[in-house]
Amino acid sequence: MNLRARLVTVFALAGCLTGTAAIDRQAVVSRHNPVVNQIDFRAPLTVGNGGFAFTADITGLQTFSDDYYHSGIPLETLSRWAWATDDNPAGYKLADANRDFVQADGRTVAYPTRSSTPAGDWLRRNPHNQPLGQLALEWDKSDGTAFTTADVQEPRQMLDLWRGIITSHYRLGGVPVSVTTACDPRSDTLAVRIESDLVAQGRLHARLAFPRGHDPAVKNTPALDWSHPELHTSRLVQPGLIERHVSTATYFVACERDYVQVAPHVFRINGRAGERTLEFTLRFSRLAPQFPLPTVAGVFAASTEHWEKFWREGAAVDFAGSSNPLAAKLEERVVLSQYLTAVQCAGDVPPQESGLTASTWYGKHHTEMIWWHTAQFALTGHAALLEKNLDWFRAHLPEARALAASRGLPGVRWAKMVGPDDRESPGGNPLIAWNQPHPIYLCELLYRNAPTPATLAKYRDLVLETAEAEAAMLHFDPKRGAYVLGPPLWIVQEIYDQATSQNPGFELAYWRWSLGIAQLWRERLGLARDAKWDDIRAHLAPLPERDGKYVALESHPDTWENPASRNDHPEMLMPLGLLPGEGVDRATMNRTFDAVLTQWDWAAKIWGWDYPMIAMTATRLGRPGEALDILLRDGPNNRYTPNGHCPQRSDTVQTSGQPGRSEIAVYLPANGAFLSAVALMLAGWDGCTEKYPGFPKDGSWTIQAEGWQPLP
């Protein structure tokens, strides 16, 4: 069966071919354009291309950055290629943060878990992402006072999702101002058009300023650091080109117009006398760019073409005609999450948890989040964006082989918290294991979309070598005749003692399932099945349970006895939800699900991806009403802002001795997990014959869905 025929079959089984007219995709997308008619610090708007993004305030630029940072979502210009490393005069290396752990097989292995030592602290913070600059509107007021948010009159701002263009209209001193902002999909180029009589009068300019970086004292959502101008340089090498140096980072910012340098790290972009339009493009790049740059009109046209193609080629769902009060909220969240993840989660390095809006964990990627960030791309018709992320994993197979070898493992072992170099970061990170099977799952999703020899050849090493290390991470316990996982181990539910944790339920289920998928890849490649993998699948320890319910961890089976063990991620649900449920007893899982709903501490510590994860379990259990309720619940860390983001709580941090932000301003794993849950609810899974299994058949839902792919 060719790919097109296979997809038609999939759509038919999932109920995507309804016999009705095709979805009016532009209408569905456009009715959810974010519109801002008053200053809302939680609703800045972003344009970007997957690896570069610019977040704008009510002016269409980044004029009121302090207000947005302190009261809502920061305004930054970020990429996934800009990284800096601080000086390391002590020559710290990863082994300096090591601590010895005794493994289940009796071996002593050193893991770099000592994050609070000088070496551990430096290695966690480096390399760190480097903000590229801040572009603001500068208004010379006639009374000489400062330009503040109170000066913005009658604001009307909209992000046209169909074109990827922000338009901002307002008055300054009673004079109309219009600003149009877009990003080039093919290069890290920002296009800006400012129209106003204030430009013709020479009173309205653009101002480009460069911080040293982020505040180094803050791990999550740090402010830009404007201190120590002597520690970095911004050199005007020609009238339209700035060369930047910050520690080890070098990059360039080119402009169609000439810069006027007004301070060591501040440049002005002026209009021409008598002309009411100031328009320019800024190109950010690691190497000096070639002139001429893309034009403003060219970027607007390219953005329009790119986003129209994105919306027409990917999955879509239309809930028009539904009487259910959740329908509009669900449809809006689908559209905005598709846009935000496409803008922020497909760069040179896989995404940080805050995408390209703000910095978290020093910009580093958390590999256990790669499924939540990117699986949805394969499920929504945008597999190329998942491939972009897996390109990084393929490129870093040598580093992953070295890490595996250092721990006595064959194959590749994936580090947890990484920068562009794939070097592990000290802390509990090296003891997390559930990141390991993710590449196998993601490659399988790509193969399901394109079941060709080319797909097998491209991802062969990634799948098979990941499985080799995965199998070797287990130990056969002859006393019980079973393979066990851990210790040491830091499980999905990050509350248990790492030195003694053994046999967490989700990780056991993931090992069994992913090794089965790796065996399928061996067969597809014409290789014999690996006898060791089959033996592991046959003799792996069972999912831990107590009193008729699944628990998180066999070695600490107190989930339902100890209230302190009922917070963070309820991982005991994940074997039937994210996974298809091999080895799961449905009656036991139903009782476990009921217990999570009634006994879990949702306020103490739960994250934005937990809600979609729990909804996936409800869907596979045939409980669609509860799936929808949980997915859209107005609960801690599941409250979305008008621009589609999902802020999270975080550790309390301080800046220069003063209380700092106590939340993660945006959290892209929530958006990605949400889309994966919707895919399961619409398209189902292998063997599911029910149409739209995540929706109650109560007459309140009218659904048209196109292009959604089922899960395994």
C-alpha positions as CSV (number, residue, x, y, z in Angstrom):
1,M,0.0,0.0,0.0
2,N,1.5,3.4,-1.0
3,L,1.7,6.2,1.6
4,R,-1.3,8.1,0.3
5,A,-3.5,5.0,0.3
6,R,-2.3,4.2,3.8
7,L,-3.1,7.7,5.1
8,V,-6.6,7.6,3.5
9,T,-7.2,4.3,5.3
10,V,-6.0,5.8,8.6
11,F,-8.2,8.8,8.2
12,A,-11.2,6.7,7.4
13,L,-10.7,4.4,10.5
14,A,-10.3,7.5,12.7
15,G,-13.4,9.1,11.3
16,C,-11.6,11.8,9.4
17,L,-13.5,11.3,6.2
18,T,-17.0,12.3,7.2
19,G,-18.6,12.8,3.8
20,T,-18.9,16.5,4.5
21,A,-17.1,19.4,2.9
22,A,-13.4,19.9,3.7
23,I,-12.7,22.1,6.6
24,D,-12.4,25.8,5.9
25,R,-9.0,25.9,7.4
26,Q,-8.4,29.6,7.1
27,A,-11.7,30.3,8.9
28,V,-10.9,28.0,11.7
29,V,-7.4,29.4,12.2
30,S,-8.3,33.0,11.8
31,R,-11.1,33.0,14.3
32,H,-8.5,32.3,16.9
33,N,-6.1,35.1,16.0
34,P,-4.9,36.6,19.3
35,V,-6.3,40.1,19.6
36,V,-5.1,42.6,22.2
37,N,-7.1,45.7,22.8
38,Q,-5.5,46.8,26.1
39,I,-2.1,46.3,27.5
40,D,-1.9,42.8,28.9
41,F,1.5,41.8,30.2
42,R,0.5,38.1,29.8
43,A,-0.2,38.5,26.1
44,P,2.9,39.5,24.1
45,L,2.9,38.0,20.7
46,T,5.7,36.0,19.0
47,V,6.9,35.6,15.4
48,G,9.6,33.0,14.5
49,N,10.7,30.1,12.3
50,G,11.3,27.3,14.7
51,G,14.8,28.1,15.6
52,F,14.6,31.9,16.1
53,A,11.8,34.0,17.6
54,F,11.0,37.6,18.5
55,T,8.4,38.4,21.1
56,A,6.7,41.8,20.9
57,D,4.7,43.9,23.3
58,I,1.7,46.1,22.6
59,T,3.9,48.4,20.4
60,G,4.8,45.6,18.0
61,L,8.4,45.8,19.3
62,Q,10.0,45.3,22.7
63,T,9.5,48.7,24.2
64,F,8.2,48.0,27.7
65,S,10.4,45.0,28.6
66,D,10.7,45.7,32.3
67,D,6.9,45.8,32.7
68,Y,6.3,42.6,30.8
69,Y,9.1,40.8,32.6
70,H,8.0,41.7,36.1
71,S,4.3,41.3,35.5
72,G,3.9,38.7,32.8
73,I,5.9,37.2,30.0
74,P,9.4,38.5,29.0
75,L,10.2,40.1,25.7
76,E,13.2,38.5,24.1
77,T,14.9,37.7,20.9
78,L,16.3,34.2,21.1
79,S,17.7,31.5,18.8
80,R,18.9,27.9,19.4
81,W,22.3,28.6,17.8
82,A,23.5,31.4,20.2
83,W,25.4,30.0,23.2
84,A,28.1,31.4,25.4
85,T,30.4,29.7,27.9
86,D,31.9,31.5,30.9
87,D,35.6,31.4,31.7
88,N,36.7,28.2,33.4
89,P,40.0,29.0,35.1
90,A,39.7,26.0,37.4
91,G,39.4,23.7,34.5
92,Y,36.2,22.0,35.8
93,K,35.3,18.8,34.1
94,L,32.3,16.5,34.5
95,A,34.1,14.0,36.6
96,D,34.7,16.7,39.2
97,A,31.0,16.5,40.1
98,N,30.9,12.7,40.4
99,R,29.5,10.7,43.3
100,D,29.7,6.9,43.5
101,F,26.6,4.8,43.4
102,V,26.2,1.1,43.9
103,Q,24.2,-0.4,41.1
104,A,21.8,-3.4,41.2
105,D,24.5,-5.6,39.7
106,G,26.9,-4.7,42.5
107,R,29.1,-2.5,40.4
108,T,30.1,1.0,41.6
109,V,29.6,3.6,39.0
110,A,30.2,7.3,39.3
111,Y,27.5,9.8,38.2
112,P,27.9,13.6,38.2
113,T,25.2,14.4,40.7
114,R,27.0,16.9,42.9
115,S,25.5,20.1,41.5
116,S,26.1,22.3,44.5
117,T,29.9,22.1,44.3
118,P,31.8,24.8,42.5
119,A,32.4,22.4,39.6
120,G,28.8,21.2,39.6
121,D,27.5,24.7,39.6
122,W,29.7,25.9,36.7
123,L,28.9,22.8,34.6
124,R,25.1,23.3,35.1
125,R,25.3,26.9,34.0
126,N,27.5,26.4,31.0
127,P,27.1,26.6,28.2
128,H,24.1,28.9,28.5
129,N,21.9,30.5,25.9
130,Q,22.7,34.0,24.7
131,P,19.9,36.5,24.1
132,L,20.5,38.3,20.8
133,G,19.2,41.8,21.5
134,Q,16.2,43.9,22.3
135,L,14.4,46.1,19.7
136,A,12.3,48.9,21.1
137,L,10.3,51.8,19.9
138,E,11.8,55.1,20.9
139,W,9.5,58.2,21.0
140,D,10.8,61.7,21.6
141,K,8.0,63.2,23.7
142,S,7.5,66.9,23.4
143,D,7.5,67.3,27.2
144,G,10.8,65.4,27.5
145,T,9.3,62.8,29.9
146,A,9.9,59.1,29.7
147,F,7.8,56.9,27.3
148,T,5.6,54.6,29.4
149,T,2.7,52.2,28.9
150,A,0.4,55.0,30.0
151,D,1.2,56.8,26.7
152,V,-0.2,54.1,24.5
153,Q,-3.7,55.1,23.5
154,E,-6.4,53.0,21.9
155,P,-4.3,49.9,21.2
156,R,-5.5,47.4,18.7
157,Q,-3.1,44.5,18.1
158,M,-3.5,41.2,16.3
159,L,-1.4,38.2,15.3
160,D,-2.6,37.0,12.0
161,L,-1.9,33.3,12.4
162,W,-2.7,32.5,8.8
163,R,0.2,34.8,7.7
164,G,2.4,34.8,10.8
165,I,2.3,38.6,10.9
166,I,1.6,41.0,13.9
167,T,-0.1,44.3,13.2
168,S,-0.2,46.9,16.0
169,H,-2.2,50.1,15.9
170,Y,-2.3,52.8,18.6
171,R,-1.9,56.5,19.2
172,L,1.0,58.3,20.8
173,G,0.2,61.9,21.9
174,G,-3.0,61.5,19.7
175,V,-1.0,60.7,16.6
176,P,-1.7,57.3,14.9
177,V,1.0,54.7,14.8
178,S,1.0,51.4,12.9
179,V,3.7,48.7,13.3
180,T,3.9,45.5,11.3
181,T,6.2,42.7,12.4
182,A,7.1,39.3,10.9
183,C,9.9,36.8,10.7
184,D,11.5,35.2,7.6
185,P,10.8,31.5,7.6
186,R,14.1,30.8,5.8
187,S,16.6,33.0,7.8
188,D,16.7,34.6,11.2
189,T,15.5,37.9,9.8
190,L,13.0,40.2,11.4
191,A,11.0,42.6,9.3
192,V,9.5,45.8,10.7
193,R,7.4,48.5,9.2
194,I,6.6,51.6,11.3
195,E,4.1,54.1,9.9
196,S,3.3,57.4,11.5
197,D,3.6,61.1,11.1
198,L,5.9,60.9,14.1
199,V,8.4,59.2,11.9
200,A,8.3,62.0,9.3
201,Q,8.8,64.5,12.2
202,G,11.9,62.6,13.3
203,R,10.4,61.8,16.7
204,L,9.9,58.1,16.4
205,H,12.8,55.7,16.0
206,A,13.8,52.1,16.6
207,R,16.3,51.3,19.3
208,L,18.5,48.2,19.3
209,A,20.2,47.3,22.6
210,F,22.4,44.4,23.6
211,P,22.5,42.9,27.1
212,R,25.4,41.0,28.4
213,G,23.2,38.0,28.7
214,H,20.7,36.7,31.3
215,D,20.9,37.4,35.0
216,P,23.3,34.5,36.1
217,A,21.7,34.4,39.6
218,V,18.3,33.1,38.2
219,K,17.8,29.7,36.8
220,N,14.3,30.0,35.4
221,T,12.9,33.1,33.6
222,P,15.9,35.4,34.4
223,A,15.9,39.0,33.4
224,L,18.2,40.3,30.8
225,D,21.5,41.5,32.4
226,W,22.5,45.0,31.5
227,S,25.4,45.2,33.9
228,H,29.1,45.2,33.2
229,P,29.1,46.8,29.7
230,E,32.9,46.4,29.7
231,L,32.6,42.6,29.6
232,H,31.1,42.4,26.0
233,T,31.5,44.3,22.8
234,S,29.1,45.6,20.1
235,R,31.3,46.8,17.2
236,L,29.9,48.7,14.2
237,V,32.0,47.1,11.5
238,Q,30.1,48.9,8.7
239,P,27.1,51.2,8.7
240,G,24.6,48.4,8.6
241,L,26.5,45.6,10.4
242,I,27.2,45.1,14.1
243,E,29.6,42.4,15.4
244,R,28.9,41.1,18.9
245,H,31.3,39.3,21.3
246,V,30.1,37.9,24.6
247,S,32.6,35.5,26.2
248,T,32.8,32.7,23.7
249,A,29.9,33.8,21.6
250,T,30.3,35.8,18.4
251,Y,27.4,36.8,16.2
252,F,26.3,39.5,13.8
253,V,23.2,41.8,13.4
254,A,22.8,43.3,9.9
255,C,20.3,46.0,9.0
256,E,19.0,47.3,5.7
257,R,19.5,50.8,7.0
258,D,22.5,52.5,8.7
259,Y,22.8,52.2,12.4
260,V,23.6,55.2,14.6
261,Q,25.5,54.2,17.7
262,V,24.4,56.2,20.7
263,A,26.1,54.1,23.5
264,P,28.5,51.2,23.7
265,H,25.7,48.7,23.3
266,V,22.8,50.8,22.0
267,F,22.1,51.7,18.3
268,R,19.3,53.8,16.8
269,I,17.6,53.1,13.5
270,N,16.1,56.4,12.1
271,G,13.7,57.1,9.3
272,R,14.3,59.5,6.5
273,A,13.4,63.1,6.9
274,G,9.8,63.8,5.7
275,E,9.0,60.1,5.2
276,R,6.3,58.7,7.4
277,T,7.3,55.1,7.0
278,L,10.4,53.5,8.6
279,E,10.9,50.0,7.5
280,F,13.9,47.7,7.8
281,T,15.0,44.1,8.2
282,L,17.4,42.8,10.9
283,R,19.2,39.6,10.2
284,F,20.8,37.7,13.2
285,S,23.5,35.2,12.3
286,R,26.6,33.4,13.5
287,L,28.6,34.5,10.5
288,A,28.6,37.9,8.8
289,P,25.7,37.8,6.3
290,Q,25.8,38.7,2.7
291,F,24.1,41.9,1.5
292,P,21.5,42.7,0.3
293,L,19.2,41.4,3.1
294,P,15.7,40.2,2.4
295,T,13.4,43.2,2.0
296,V,10.5,43.9,4.3
297,A,8.0,43.1,1.6
298,G,9.8,40.0,0.8
299,V,9.7,38.8,4.4
300,F,6.0,39.5,4.7
301,A,5.3,37.6,1.5
302,A,7.5,34.6,2.6
303,S,5.9,34.5,6.0
304,T,2.4,34.5,4.4
305,E,3.4,31.7,2.0
306,H,5.0,29.6,4.7
307,W,2.2,29.8,7.2
308,E,-0.6,29.3,4.7
309,K,1.3,26.1,3.6
310,F,1.7,25.1,7.3
311,W,-2.0,25.4,8.0
312,R,-3.1,23.7,4.8
313,E,-0.8,20.7,5.0
314,G,-1.1,19.8,8.7
315,A,-3.9,18.4,10.8
316,A,-7.0,20.5,11.5
317,V,-10.2,20.2,13.6
318,D,-13.4,22.2,13.4
319,F,-15.8,22.1,16.3
320,A,-18.3,24.6,14.8
321,G,-21.8,23.6,15.6
322,S,-20.9,21.9,18.9
323,S,-23.1,22.8,21.8
324,N,-20.6,21.6,24.4
325,P,-19.3,24.7,26.3
326,L,-15.7,23.3,26.0
327,A,-15.7,23.3,22.2
328,A,-14.5,26.8,21.6
329,K,-11.8,26.6,24.3
330,L,-10.5,23.3,22.9
331,E,-10.4,24.5,19.3
332,E,-8.6,27.7,20.3
333,R,-6.0,25.8,22.3
334,V,-5.4,23.4,19.4
335,V,-4.7,26.3,17.0
336,L,-2.5,28.3,19.3
337,S,-0.5,25.3,20.4
338,Q,0.1,24.3,16.8
339,Y,1.4,27.8,16.1
340,L,3.5,28.2,19.3
341,T,5.3,24.8,19.0
342,A,6.0,25.3,15.3
343,V,7.5,28.8,16.0
344,Q,9.6,27.7,18.9
345,C,10.4,23.9,18.9
346,A,12.4,23.2,15.7
347,G,15.9,24.7,16.0
348,D,19.5,23.6,15.7
349,V,19.3,22.3,19.3
350,P,16.1,20.7,20.6
351,P,14.0,23.2,22.6
352,Q,14.3,24.3,26.2
353,E,11.1,24.0,28.2
354,S,10.3,27.7,27.6
355,G,10.9,27.5,23.9
356,L,12.2,30.7,22.4
357,T,10.2,33.1,24.6
358,A,12.4,33.1,27.8
359,S,15.3,31.2,29.3
360,T,14.9,28.3,31.7
361,W,17.6,25.9,33.1
362,Y,20.2,28.1,31.3
363,G,18.6,27.4,27.9
364,K,19.4,23.7,28.1
365,H,17.3,21.0,26.5
366,H,15.8,18.3,28.8
367,T,15.8,15.1,26.8
368,E,13.0,13.5,28.8
369,M,10.8,16.3,27.4
370,I,11.6,15.6,23.8
371,W,8.5,13.4,23.4
372,W,6.2,16.0,24.9
373,H,7.7,18.7,22.7
374,T,7.8,16.9,19.4
375,A,5.8,13.7,19.1
376,Q,2.8,15.8,18.1
377,F,4.6,17.0,15.0
378,A,4.3,13.4,13.6
379,L,0.7,13.2,14.7
380,T,-0.4,16.5,13.1
381,G,1.2,16.3,9.7
382,H,4.4,18.2,10.4
383,A,6.9,15.3,10.6
384,A,9.7,17.4,9.2
385,L,9.7,19.4,12.4
386,L,10.2,16.2,14.4
387,E,12.9,15.2,11.9
388,K,14.7,18.5,12.6
389,N,14.9,17.6,16.3
390,L,16.1,14.1,15.7
391,D,18.8,15.4,13.4
392,W,20.5,16.7,16.5
393,F,20.3,13.3,18.2
394,R,21.8,11.6,15.1
395,A,24.6,14.2,15.0
396,H,25.4,13.5,18.6
397,L,25.6,9.7,18.5
398,P,29.4,9.8,19.1
399,E,28.9,11.8,22.4
400,A,26.1,9.4,23.4
401,R,28.3,6.4,22.7
402,A,31.1,7.9,24.9
403,L,28.6,8.5,27.7
404,A,27.4,4.9,27.5
405,A,30.9,3.5,27.5
406,S,31.8,5.6,30.5
407,R,29.1,3.8,32.4
408,G,30.0,0.3,31.1
409,L,27.1,0.2,28.6
410,P,27.1,-0.6,24.9
411,G,25.2,1.5,22.4
412,V,24.2,5.1,23.2
413,R,23.1,6.6,26.5
414,W,21.3,9.9,26.2
415,A,22.2,12.6,28.7
416,K,19.3,14.4,30.4
417,M,20.1,18.2,30.6
418,V,22.2,19.3,27.7
419,G,23.4,22.2,25.7
420,P,24.5,22.1,22.0
421,D,27.5,19.9,22.9
422,D,25.3,17.1,24.5
423,R,27.4,17.2,27.7
424,E,25.4,16.1,30.8
425,S,24.7,18.7,33.5
426,P,25.3,17.7,37.2
427,G,22.4,17.1,39.6
428,G,19.8,14.4,39.6
429,N,19.9,14.6,35.8
430,P,22.3,11.7,35.1
431,L,20.0,9.3,37.1
432,I,16.9,9.9,35.0
433,A,16.2,7.0,32.7
434,W,12.9,7.6,31.0
435,N,14.5,9.8,28.5
436,Q,16.3,6.8,27.0
437,P,13.5,5.2,25.0
438,H,12.1,8.4,23.6
439,P,14.2,8.3,20.3
440,I,12.9,4.8,19.6
441,Y,9.2,6.0,20.0
442,L,9.8,9.1,17.9
443,C,11.5,7.2,15.1
444,E,8.7,4.7,15.1
445,L,6.2,7.6,14.6
446,L,8.2,8.8,11.6
447,Y,8.3,5.3,10.2
448,R,4.5,5.0,10.5
449,N,4.2,8.2,8.5
450,A,6.8,7.1,5.9
451,P,7.3,3.3,6.0
452,T,10.2,3.2,3.6
453,P,13.7,1.8,3.4
454,A,15.0,5.4,3.5
455,T,13.4,6.0,6.9
456,L,14.9,2.7,8.2
457,A,18.3,3.6,6.9
458,K,18.2,7.1,8.3
459,Y,17.3,6.2,11.8
460,R,18.7,2.7,12.1
461,D,21.7,3.6,14.4
462,L,19.6,5.8,16.5
463,V,17.0,3.1,17.2
464,L,19.2,0.1,17.6
465,E,22.0,1.7,19.6
466,T,19.5,3.3,21.9
467,A,18.0,-0.1,22.5
468,E,21.4,-1.7,23.1
469,A,22.1,0.6,26.0
470,E,18.6,0.4,27.2
471,A,18.8,-3.4,27.5
472,A,22.1,-3.2,29.3
473,M,20.7,-0.8,31.9
474,L,18.7,-3.7,33.3
475,H,20.1,-6.3,35.7
476,F,18.9,-9.9,35.9
477,D,18.0,-10.8,39.5
478,P,18.4,-14.6,39.8
479,K,16.6,-14.7,43.1
480,R,13.3,-13.6,41.5
481,G,14.1,-14.7,38.0
482,A,13.4,-11.2,36.6
483,Y,15.1,-8.2,35.1
484,V,15.1,-5.1,37.3
485,L,15.8,-1.4,36.6
486,G,17.8,0.6,39.1
487,P,19.1,1.6,41.5
488,P,20.4,4.2,41.2
489,L,17.4,5.9,39.5
490,W,15.5,9.1,39.5
491,I,12.0,8.2,38.3
492,V,9.4,10.2,36.5
493,Q,7.8,11.1,39.8
494,E,10.8,13.0,41.1
495,I,10.3,12.6,44.9
496,Y,12.0,9.3,45.8
497,D,15.5,8.5,47.0
498,Q,17.6,8.1,43.9
499,A,20.1,5.7,45.5
500,T,17.5,3.0,46.4
501,S,14.8,3.4,43.8
502,Q,14.0,0.2,41.8
503,N,11.4,-0.8,39.3
504,P,9.2,2.2,38.6
505,G,6.0,1.3,36.8
506,F,6.2,3.6,33.8
507,E,9.9,3.0,33.1
508,L,9.3,-0.8,33.2
509,A,6.5,-0.5,30.7
510,Y,8.5,1.8,28.5
511,W,11.4,-0.6,28.5
512,R,9.2,-3.6,27.5
513,W,7.4,-1.7,24.8
514,S,10.4,0.1,23.2
515,L,12.5,-3.0,23.1
516,G,9.6,-4.6,21.2
517,I,9.6,-1.7,18.7
518,A,13.4,-2.1,18.3
519,Q,12.9,-5.7,17.5
520,L,10.4,-4.7,14.8
521,W,13.1,-2.4,13.4
522,R,15.6,-5.3,13.3
523,E,13.1,-7.4,11.4
524,R,12.3,-4.6,8.9
525,L,16.0,-4.2,8.4
526,G,16.4,-7.9,7.6
527,L,18.2,-8.6,10.9
528,A,17.6,-11.5,13.3
529,R,15.7,-10.6,16.5
530,D,18.0,-10.0,19.4
531,A,17.6,-13.0,21.8
532,K,18.6,-10.9,24.8
533,W,15.9,-8.3,24.1
534,D,13.3,-11.1,23.8
535,D,14.4,-12.6,27.1
536,I,14.1,-9.2,28.8
537,R,10.6,-8.7,27.5
538,A,9.6,-12.2,28.7
539,H,11.2,-11.8,32.1
540,L,11.0,-8.1,33.0
541,A,9.6,-7.3,36.5
542,P,5.9,-6.7,36.4
543,L,4.3,-3.3,37.0
544,P,4.3,-2.6,40.7
545,E,0.9,-2.6,42.5
546,R,-0.5,-2.7,45.9
547,D,-4.1,-3.3,47.1
548,G,-5.5,-3.4,43.6
549,K,-3.9,-0.2,42.3
550,Y,-0.7,0.5,40.5
551,V,2.0,2.4,42.5
552,A,4.8,4.5,41.2
553,L,7.7,2.4,42.5
554,E,8.2,-1.2,43.6
555,S,11.0,-0.3,46.1
556,H,8.8,2.4,47.7
557,P,5.2,1.2,47.2
558,D,3.6,3.8,49.4
559,T,1.7,5.8,46.7
560,W,-1.7,5.2,48.2
561,E,-0.7,5.0,51.9
562,N,1.5,8.1,52.2
563,P,-0.1,11.5,51.3
564,A,3.4,12.9,50.7
565,S,3.9,10.4,47.9
566,R,0.9,11.7,46.0
567,N,2.2,14.8,44.2
568,D,4.4,15.5,41.2
569,H,3.8,13.4,38.0
570,P,1.3,10.4,38.5
571,E,3.5,8.2,36.4
572,M,1.6,5.0,37.3
573,L,-1.0,6.1,34.7
574,M,1.5,6.4,31.8
575,P,1.7,2.7,30.8
576,L,-1.8,3.1,29.4
577,G,-2.0,6.5,27.8
578,L,1.4,7.5,26.4
579,L,2.0,3.8,25.9
580,P,-0.6,1.3,24.5
581,G,-0.8,-0.7,27.7
582,E,1.2,-3.9,27.1
583,G,1.1,-5.8,30.4
584,V,-1.5,-3.5,31.9
585,D,-4.6,-4.9,33.7
586,R,-7.4,-2.5,32.7
587,A,-9.4,-3.0,35.9
588,T,-6.3,-2.2,38.0
589,M,-5.7,0.8,35.9
590,N,-9.3,2.0,36.2
591,R,-9.0,1.8,40.0
592,T,-5.6,3.7,39.8
593,F,-7.2,6.4,37.6
594,D,-10.0,6.9,40.1
595,A,-7.5,7.2,42.9
596,V,-5.5,9.8,41.1
597,L,-8.7,11.9,40.5
598,T,-9.8,11.7,44.1
599,Q,-6.5,11.5,46.1
600,W,-3.7,13.2,44.2
601,D,-2.4,16.5,45.4
602,W,-2.9,18.6,42.3
603,A,-1.8,21.8,44.0
604,A,1.5,20.8,45.5
605,K,3.5,20.0,42.4
606,I,1.9,19.0,39.1
607,W,3.0,20.2,35.7
608,G,1.4,21.3,32.5
609,W,2.1,18.1,30.6
610,D,0.5,16.0,33.4
611,Y,-3.1,17.1,32.4
612,P,-2.8,15.8,28.8
613,M,-1.0,12.7,30.0
614,I,-3.9,11.9,32.4
615,A,-6.4,12.7,29.7
616,M,-4.7,10.1,27.4
617,T,-5.1,7.4,30.1
618,A,-8.8,8.4,30.4
619,T,-9.2,8.2,26.7
620,R,-7.7,4.7,26.4
621,L,-9.9,3.6,29.3
622,G,-13.0,4.6,27.5
623,R,-13.7,7.6,29.8
624,P,-14.0,10.5,27.3
625,G,-15.9,12.8,29.5
626,E,-13.3,12.7,32.2
627,A,-10.6,13.0,29.5
628,L,-12.0,16.3,28.3
629,D,-12.6,17.6,31.8
630,I,-9.0,16.9,32.8
631,L,-7.5,18.2,29.6
632,L,-9.2,21.6,29.9
633,R,-9.4,21.8,33.7
634,D,-8.8,25.2,35.2
635,G,-6.2,23.9,37.6
636,P,-2.7,24.6,38.8
637,N,-0.2,24.9,35.9
638,N,-3.0,24.3,33.4
639,R,-4.2,27.9,33.0
640,Y,-3.4,29.3,29.6
641,T,-2.8,32.9,28.7
642,P,-4.5,34.8,25.9
643,N,-1.6,34.1,23.5
644,G,-1.8,30.4,24.1
645,H,1.0,29.9,26.7
646,C,0.8,27.8,29.9
647,P,2.9,29.4,32.7
648,Q,4.2,27.1,35.5
649,R,5.3,27.5,39.1
650,S,9.0,27.0,39.7
651,D,11.6,27.2,42.5
652,T,11.7,30.5,44.3
653,V,14.6,32.5,43.0
654,Q,16.2,35.8,43.9
655,T,17.9,38.5,41.9
656,S,20.5,40.5,43.7
657,G,19.0,39.7,47.1
658,Q,15.5,40.7,46.0
659,P,12.6,38.3,45.3
660,G,12.5,37.3,41.7
661,R,10.1,35.6,39.5
662,S,8.6,32.4,41.1
663,E,7.2,30.9,37.9
664,I,8.2,29.6,34.5
665,A,6.6,32.2,32.3
666,V,5.9,29.8,29.4
667,Y,6.1,26.0,29.2
668,L,6.0,24.4,25.8
669,P,5.8,20.8,26.9
670,A,2.3,21.6,28.0
671,N,1.4,22.7,24.5
672,G,3.0,19.7,22.8
673,A,1.5,17.2,25.2
674,F,-1.9,18.9,24.7
675,L,-1.7,18.3,20.9
676,S,-0.6,14.7,21.4
677,A,-3.6,14.1,23.7
678,V,-5.9,15.6,21.1
679,A,-4.5,13.4,18.4
680,L,-5.3,10.3,20.6
681,M,-8.8,11.6,21.3
682,L,-9.5,12.2,17.6
683,A,-7.6,9.6,15.7
684,G,-7.4,6.9,18.3
685,W,-4.7,4.2,18.4
686,D,-3.8,0.9,16.7
687,G,-6.8,-1.4,16.9
688,C,-9.2,1.3,18.0
689,T,-12.3,1.3,15.8
690,E,-14.3,3.9,17.6
691,K,-14.7,7.2,15.9
692,Y,-13.3,10.1,18.0
693,P,-12.7,8.0,21.1
694,G,-11.9,10.9,23.3
695,F,-15.3,12.6,22.9
696,P,-18.6,11.6,24.5
697,K,-21.3,10.5,22.2
698,D,-23.9,12.7,23.9
699,G,-24.9,14.9,21.0
700,S,-23.0,17.9,22.2
701,W,-20.0,17.5,19.8
702,T,-20.0,18.3,16.1
703,I,-16.5,17.4,14.8
704,Q,-14.7,17.6,11.5
705,A,-11.1,16.4,11.7
706,E,-8.5,16.1,9.0
707,G,-4.9,14.8,9.0
708,W,-4.6,13.5,12.6
709,Q,-2.6,10.4,13.0
710,P,-3.3,7.6,15.5
711,L,-0.8,6.6,18.2
712,P,0.5,3.1,18.6
